[in-house]
Amino acid sequence: MKMKAVCGWLKPVALILVFNLCFNASYQLAELQVCRMCPGTVLNGTAVGQFCSESAGRIDGRCCWSNDSTSDPERIIGLDLSNCSLTHVDDLQEASTVLIIDLSLNPIVNMTDTAFEGFSKLNYMILPQDTSCPGGNTSWEKVEVREGNRFCQGQKNMCNQTEHMSVDCPENSLCAPYGPGFFECSCADQHHGYKCLREGEFPALQVFGPLAASTVVISFLLWVTQRRKAKSL
């Protein structure tokens, strides 16, 4: 009986582990999809290729990955989607850690305002001449058109000059860049809740404790009821 009880408790744990493995695998697959949105690979003579070489990165399809896995996890730092026949740009979130993106030589007719929301590290873009820089010219230190392309360089910080608080953020909150033309507000230390109005540490134990307990109870009840059904069959 004890062995059966132990095995019964292991089943939910095993299911959770399988779910996490499947989730991580699907995430990695989605992350790789952006590197293969069109055929080809990053070439050495291109802007992304030169940047990748100077950064000692690793090329995989249309992506340049950081090759420093000692201090930070491997991430995409360059994305070359030039000459990919793209007409719409609306979902590149898998590459939100990039520093440089090349979208030149594409017949882009629509690029959504939120396409680069969260791209806080993006510092250099190459676009078709008729495509505006994300967030508008005011979101970049330098915008110029040459050789049929538009170059957006140096993403500006949308927070105020103190880089700590924006007039659009509530009191007791901090402002941080969140992509061209975007910023995000996060509660300062010792504040939490709606508009950061509550003072003190977030009561994680009081919030997540009952949730975890109820999850365990529900899982146990489901296991018991399913086991009874299996026996009746």
Secondary structure, DSSP 8 states (H G I E B T S, - for coil): -HHHHHHHHHHHHHHHHHHHHHHHHHHHHHHHHGGGSSSS---TTSHHHHHHHHTT-EEETTEEE---TTTS---EEEEE-TTS---EE---GGGTT-SEEE--S----EE-TTTTTT-TT--EEEEETTS--TT-GGGEEEEEEETTEEEEEEE---S-TTSS--TTS-TTEEEEE-STT-EEEEE-TTEESGGG-EES---HHHHHHHHHHHHHHHHHHHHHHHHHHHHH-
